[in-house]
Amino acid sequence: MSKNKILVLGAGYGGVHAAKKLAKKYKKNNDVEITLIDKNPFHTLMTELHEVAGGRVHPESVQVELSKIFGKSKVNLVTDLIENVDTDKKVVKTKCGEYSYDYLVIGTGSEPAFFGVPGVKENGFTLWSFEDALKIRKHIQDMFAKASLERDAAKRKEMLTFIVAGSGFTGIEMAGELLEWKTKLSKEHNVDESEVTLKVVEAMGTILNMLDRKQADKAERYMAKHGMEILKNSPITEVAADKIVLKSGKEIKTKTLIWTCGIQANQDAKEYGLETARAGRLQTNEYMQAVGKKDVFVVGDMAYFEEEAGKGTPQIVEAAEQTANTAVKNIIASIENKEMEKFQGKYHGFMVSIGGRYCVANLMGMKLSGFFAMIMKHFVNMYYLWGVNNINAVYNYLQHEFFTMEDRRSVMRGHVSSKANRLWLVPLRLYIGCLWLIEGIKKLLGEGTWDAMWKADSISDFFKAITIGADSWTKAGNVKMPFTWLQDATSGASAATGASNAEAATEWATPIIKEIPGWYASIMQIMMPNPEVAVWFQRIVVLMEIGMGLCLIAGLFTFIFSAVSAGMVVNFILCAMAGWDILWYFFGSIALMGGAGRVFGLDYYIMPWITRLADNFWHGKKQPTYKNV
């Protein structure tokens, strides 16, 4: 039986989603071969490019390596430039190779549209690729650097005037980044911030037309309040190297125009020999098949299908994923000779951030703004990243957006990104480690033995006193847990020996809670139904306390054992076995979770090694990009 070759073009939102779904479906099927071709070795988070262009996050934050997404899957990665797509011969030619297919998924995305405005392409900046974002970032920094040395006020004003053309998602989000970034850049380059001019230029009479007017107006008021001038009903008719010209004839002198006025399908698609629709997008049927080609499927921004007359699939991430879902289901249906499914778009809303601290959103009928809207945007982003690369992508996102965020450009401001030297945690780590070690040894030897050791008159007597005493937590029948069902079971044996285990078990400091909560007692009774099982749990507690103490002292797996330490405190409190004095163990343990083992501890050596091993296990061993052919 010949293999079914599935070829995916483009590692955008739609292409990656389709490849992952197909790889999961045919994970153990050797009769299906999946290949993904893209010019870059990484998946770009297009919706986050404004954060790179606006200097908020490090460039790598918007990249997810394809080798990490597909390293342990059956997807063959090819990093190459697509030169020709022959849908008649079912062959795709790249700069370095040629690939035949049985099923083709086209997700090569879109590109900026200039609408015939002269000078835009030559003199403006676009924000539609990773390279675009880096160019804008460097250019803006250069403008501030040059302005700081420019004595001519007119030339300096020209350098410090930044214009964003277009008021859609991309334009407003880019403008929001400039609002925040200008303060830092002014301080860095010793520029008077009041000389910085920011403008949004929009051809229509309203902004953010994908939102309802109330939410859009909130965004507009926020921007105006923070110094952004919004020019509506102001189409741009010409762009020069040092100015833009509006339809009214007004000229605005500037060295920076960021063009976000619209997008069109990747123009290479014209050569595919397929039927095109509005803005050069590829026309599809309800099954996401290219019209006239049952083995060619189109996903993402490239796909154009009207569920309602005159209204094509929106060019948003959710639509990219949903078109990919439909394409994948129908490729599977075709391979397995099943009935195909029609595309049904279900969109949950729209969100637009204005810098890192403010956002407006329409989500599933809810209208949010400010803090809660921004939190929801982060949750949506993390939900997407979890689907792309699980915990690794989410962890990196949290690092970039919160824990390493500079200049308080986050909804949490700088509260979760403040840095302190971990050196000051070392004494606390050693102290808490020693206390847990001592507690474990006392339980192992028994209180009587422990007291006898320290009352010894000589070192030799000290060592002679070290024995497993009668009151050790590890002795069979020696129940220390103050639970009524265990005390009742051992009361007869305790009376026979002249010492009540129940009495011994309650010799604690005045407990924080007088008696164990009913729900927790039920859990404990299931875990420790009789004295024999209870003693085994006591032995586990002893081993955990000794092991935890030793690991904290050595700085080994400090995060894990600090969490265990805090958890054991909670357990002792709920068991009505701990007084108020134990609480500092809890808060001290929480503090140690901040990387205390990375300074003068084994975690300094062990954790990077484990990280490398885990990375190789989950994603496969990293190989040079030039081998992805």
N, C-alpha and C positions, 0 to 999 in steps of 0.2 A: 504493500500500500504506500503510495507517494505521500509525502508530507504536505500539510496545508501551511503555506508560508504567509504569515501576516506581517505586513510592513507598515510601520507607523512613522509618519513624517512630522517632525516637530516635537520638542519637549516642553511645550507650553502646558497650560492647565489642562486642556483637553487631551493632548497627546500622552502626557504622563498618566492621567487618570485611566485612559483607555488601555495603555500598556500594562498598568498594574492589575486592572480587572482581568485582562486576558491571561496574564501570567498566573494569577491565582486560580482561574478556572482550569487551565491546562498545565498546572504544576507537575502532574505525574503522567502527562500524556506526551509521549515522545513523537507522536505523529503531527504535532503542531509546533511550528517554529515561529518565534516572535522576534522581530528586529526593530529597533528604534533608532532613527537617524536625526541628528541635530548638529548644527555648526558649533555649538558650545558643549563642554563636558558637564554643564550644570543646568539645573532648572531655575529660572529666574522668577522671583515673586514680583510680578509686574505691578501689582497693586501697592507695593511698598517702595517703589523706585524713588518716589518723592522724598522719602526719608534719607536716602543716600544723597540725592541731589541737594537737599537742604541741610546737609551736614549733621543730621541728628544721630545716625547710626553708622557703624563701620560698614564699608562696602560689602564685605563677605556675608553680612546679615541677610541679604536678599538672594543669596545663592544657596541652592541645595545640590550637592554633588550627585550626579546621576549614578555614579558608582555606589553611593550609599543607598540610594533608593532601590536600585536593581541588582546590587552586587551579589546577593544570594538567591536571585530569581533566575528564571530561564530566559530572560530578555537579553538579546545580544545588542550591546551598545555600539553605535558607530558615530564617531565624531568626524564629520565631514560636511562639505558644502554640496547641496543638491544642485545639479546642473540641468537635468532634464527628467521629465516624467512622461513616459509614453504609456497612456492608458489603453492603447490598442494592443500593443505587444506585451503589456503588463511588466514593464521594466523601468526601474528608476536608476538613472546614472548620477553618480557623484563625481567629485574631482578626482577621487582615488579609486573608485570601484564601480561595480554594476550589480544591481540587486533585482531579482525577479520576485514576483509575488502572486499569490492567489487572491488575497484580500488586501486592499490598501486603505489606510486611515490617514486622511490629510488633515493636519492640524498645524499648519505653518504660520497661522496667526495673521495679524494685521500690521499696518504701518501708518505713519501720519499722512493725512491728506492736506494739501496746501490750497486747494480750491482756486488755483490759477493766480493767486496773489503774488505779484512780482517781488523778488528779493527775499522771500521767506526762507526758502531752502538754502540760499547762499549765506544769509546774514542772521538767521534765527537759530534757536536751539530747540530741538524736540526732546520729549521725554518718553521714549518708547522702547528703550533697551538699557541694559546695564552700562554699555559704553556711553550712551546719552547722559545718564545720571552722573557718571564720573566727569564728563566734559563740563556739565553745568556746575558741578561742585567746584572744580578747579577754576573755572572762569570767574565765578563769584568771589572766590578767595583772592584771585588776581586783581579784580577790580578794587577791592578794599585795600589791597597792598599798594596799588598804584595811586589810588586816591589819597592815601595817607602822605604821599610825597608831592602831590600836585598842588601848586600854589594858585593856579588859575581857577577861580571860583566856578566859571562856566564849564570848564572841562571836568572839574571835580564833580559837579552836579550831574553831568552826563554819565560819568562812571558810576555814580551812586544812585542812578535811577534804574530800577528793575521792574520790567513789565511782563506780566503773564497774560497771554492772549487766550481767551476761552474760559468759561466758568462752569465746565462740567466737573466730574469727580477729580480728574487729574489736575486741572487748572487750579481749582480751589485748594486742593491738598498741597500743591506746590506753593501756592501763595501763603498758605498757613505756615509752612516750614520757614519761608523767608521772614515772616513776622517775628518768629522766635529767634532765628539765627542772627538777625541783624544786630541784636544787642551784644552777643558774644563777639562777632566780627568787629564791631565798633571798638570794643575794649581791647581786643587783640592788636588791632592796627592803629589805635589811638586816633580814631575818627569820631567826629561829633555825630552822634546818632541822629540828631535832629536834621542833619543834612541828607539822610537816607530817604529816598522816595520809593514807595511801593505802589504799583497800580495793577488792577485787573481790568482788562479791556474786553468787553463782550458786545457782540453784534446785535444781540436780542435785547429786549426790554427787561428781562428777568434773568436771575442766575439760578444754577442748580435746578434745572427744569425737570429732573427726574424725581425730585422731592415735592411734597405739597408746599404750598406757599408759606404756611406758618413756619415750618422747619427751615425753609430756605431763607426766610426773613430773619430768623434767629441767627443763622450763620452770617448773613450780611451785616447785621448789627454788631456781632462780635468782632468781625474783621474791621469794620469802620472804627469801632471803639479803640482798637489797638493800632490804628494808624494806616490801614490799607484803604486806598482810594479806589472806588469801583466805578468805572465808566461804562454805562449801559447805552444801548442803541448807538454803538460806536464801531462800526465795521472798519477793519484795517484794509486800506487799499494799496499800500506800498510799504516795503521794508528796506531800509538802507543800512549801511554799516554803522551809522551814528544816529539814526532816527527812525520813527515810524510815522506814517501819514494816515490820518483817519478820513472817512468819507466826507466829513464836514470840512475837510481841508486843513484841520488843525494838525500841526506837527509836534511830536514829542521827542526831544533829544534823549537818546539812550544808547548804551553799548550792549544792553542785554534785553533780548526779547525771547521769552520761552513760549513756544507755540504749542497749544494743546487744543486747537479748535475742532479737531475731528480726526477720524481714522478711516482707512479703507483696507480692503483685503491686500495681502501680500501680492505685489504686482507680478511676481513670478508665476502666479496661478494662471495668468493669461495664456501661458505656454502649455498648459496641461490638456488643452483641447476639450474642456468641459464647459457646460452652460453656466454663464455668470448672471448675477443679479445686481441689485443696488450696491454701489461702492465697490464693484469688482468682486464681491463675495460669490462663492460657488452655490448655485441653486441646488437644493436637495428636495427629496420627497419626504413624506412623513416618517420614513424609516431611516432617515439621515443618509440615504444613498444619493450620490451625485446623479442628477437627472441623466438617464440613458446609460448608466454604468452600474449594474447591480453588484459588482464586486468592489466598487469604490465608495468609501464612506467619508463624510466630512464632519469635523467637530470644531468646537470653539468659535472664535471670531470669523473663521472662514465660512462657516455654515450659514446659509440663508434659507429660512423656511417660515412661511407666514401661517401661524395658527389663526390669526385674525387678519382680515384683508388690510393690506398696507402696513402691517406691523410685523417686521421680521424678528427672529430670535435676537434678544438683546446681547450685546457684546460685553458680558460680565462673567465673572468666575463661575457663578452658579449655573449659568447657561452652558458654559464650556463643559462642566462636569456632567450635566444632564444630557447634552448631545452625545458626549462620550459614552455614557451609560446606554443610551439607545443604540448607538453604533455597535458597541460590544455585544449587547443582547442579540442583535440581528446578525452579527457575524457568527455567533454561536449557533443561532437558529439555522443559518444557512449551512454550516458544517454538519449539524445534526439533523438536517431536513425537518425542522419544526416551523411552526407559524411565527412570523415576525411580529414585533410589537411597534406600535405607533409612538411617535414622540409626543410627550405631554409636558410642557414647561410649567414648573411650579416654583415660583420665586418668592423668597421670604422677606424681601425688602432691600433697602439701600442704606448705606452708611457713608458718611464723609467726615474725615477728621480735618481739623484746622490746627495744625501743629500737633504736639504731643499731649496737650492738656484739654482740648475741647473737641467735641464731636456732635453731630446731629444725625439722627437715624430714624428710619421708618422700618420697624421690624414686626412682621406678622400682625399688623394692626396697631402696634404700640409705637407711640411717638416719643422718642427720648432725645435729650440733649445734655451736654455737659458731662459730668463724671460718669453717670450710669451708661450713657451712650458710648463713651470711650471704653469702659470696661467690657461692654458687649462686643465692641469691635475687636478687642483683644481676644475674647473667648472664641469668636468666629474664626479669627486668624489661626488660633491654636487648634481648633477643631479641624481646619483644613490641613494644617501641618501634621497633625497626628495621622491623618489618612495618607500623607505623602511619605513620612519617614518615622512615624511613631514617636517615642519618647525623646529620641535624639534631636529631632527637629523642634519639638516643643521646648526642650531644655535650652537649646541655642536661642530660640525666640525670647524666652524669659530673660536670658542673660543680656541680649542686646537691648530689649525694650524696657527692662527694669533694673537688673542688678549691676549693669555696667553703664547705665545711662548717665551722660554728663550734662551739666548745666541745667539740671532740674527739668529737662524737656520730656517729662513723662506725667501721666495722670496722677502718679504717686509723688510727683516732684522728685526730690532727692532722698526721700526717706528710706527707700530700700536699696539705694545705690551708694550710700556713704561707705567709705573704706576706713579700716583701722588695722594696725599691725597685729597680726595674730600672736605675736610674741607674748603679749600680756595675758593670753589665755593659758599659757603653759603652766604657770604655778597652780591655777585653778584645776587644770586637767590632772596634774600630779596629786593634788590634794584630794580631789574626789575619787581618783583611782585608788589611793591609799586607804581611804575610808571604806570603800566597797570591799577591798581586799581584806581589811581587818574584820569587817562584818562577816564575810564569808568564812574566814578562818575561825572566828568565834563560834559560828554555827556548826562548823565541822568538828571542832574539838569539844565544844560545850562550854558553858559559862564557868562551871567549876574548874575545869582544866585551865581555862584562860586565866582565871584569878590566881590559881596555884602557880602558874608559870611566872607571873609578875611578883609573887611573894617569895620566890626562891632567893636563898641567901648567896648563891654563887652561880656562875655561868653553867657549870656542870649540872647543878640542880635544876636550872632553867630548862635545859634540854631533856633531862630525865622526866620532867613533869609533862612533856609533850606526849599526850596519848589521846585516843578517841574516848572521851568521857561518857559517863552514863547518860548525861543530858544532851548528847550530840543530836543534831537534827537528822543525822543519817542513820541512827540506830533503829532497828526494827521495833515497832510498837511504841516508839517515842513520838507521839503526836503533839506538835506545837501549835497547830492551827486552831484558833478560837471559834470553831464552828460547832453549834449545838449538836448536830447529828454525829459529829466525830467525838465530841465529849461524852455523849450518852453511850456511844459504843465502847469507849475506853474506861468508863467510870468504875466498872467492876475490877478491872486489872489494876487501876490506879489505887483503889482502896486496899487491894491485897498487898501492894508494895509500900503502903503508908504515905504515898505522895500523889496528890491529885494532878493528873495531866491537865485537867481543865483549869486548875488554879495556876499551874506553871504557864499555861498558854496565855493567860490574861495578864501576865506581869509586864505590861507595856506602859509607856508614858500615856498621860491622859489623851485618849484618841480624839482626832478632829471630829469624827462622827461616832456616836455612841454605839451604834449597831449597824451591821452590814445591811445595805438596802436589799429588799426582797428580791428584786430582779437579779442582783448580782449574786445573792445567796443561791438562787436557782441555778445559775451558771456554775458556781463553785461546786454545788452538790452533784451536778452532772460530771464535772471533771474529777472530783474527789468524793466518790460515793461511800468509801469506807476507809478505815485507818490505814490499811495496807497501801492503798493507792496514794493516800495523803503523804505517807512517808516517802514514797517515790517522788512526789512533787517537791517535798522538802529537800531531797537530795539534788533535784534539778536546780532549785533556788540557790543552794550552796555552791554548786558548780558555776552557775551564772554569775553570782556575786564575785567569786574568786577570779573567774575568767574575765569578767568585765573590769575588775580592778587592775589586773595585769595588763589588759589591752589598753586601758586608758593611760596607765603609767608609761607604757611603751609607745603610745600614740598610734596604735594599730586599729584600723576600722573605727576611728573615733566617732564619726557621724552615727554609725549603726549602734555602737554601744552607748553613746550618749542618749540616743532615742530609747534604747532598752532601759537605761537608767531612769529616765523620766517615766517610762511606762511602769516600771516596778514600783516607783513611788506612788503612782496613781493606784496600782493594785493594793499596796499596803494600806493606803487611806480607805479605799472602798471595803477592805476586809476589816475595818475598825481596829487596825493593829498599829497605827502611826499617829504620833502627836504633831503639833504645829512645827516642831523643830525640824521635821523631815522635809518641809516645803523648800528649804533652800537647796536641797539636793535636786529638786525638780527644776528650779530656775537656773541653777548652775549647770545642769545637764543641757538645757536649752541653749545656753550661751556657748557650750563646747561644740555644738553642732555647726558652728561657723568656721570649721576648718582648723580646729585646735591641734589636730594631729599632723598638720602639714609643716609645723615648726618644731624642730628637734624631736621628731617622731617618725615612726616607720611609714606612716602614710605618705611622707615626702617621697619615698622610693616605691612603695607598694601600689598606691593609687594610680600613678601614670602607667605602670606596667599592666594593671588590671584593665584600665581604660583601653590600652592598645589591644589586649587580648579580646575584650568584649567587642571592640570595633571590628576586628578581623572576623570574629565569630558571626556577628549580625550582618555585616555589610560585605564580607569577603576581603581578602588582602588587596590593598590599593595597588593599582598598576598605572603606568604612564598613560597619559591621554592618547599618545600616538599609537597605542596598541588597540584602541577602540575602533578597529576597522574590520 
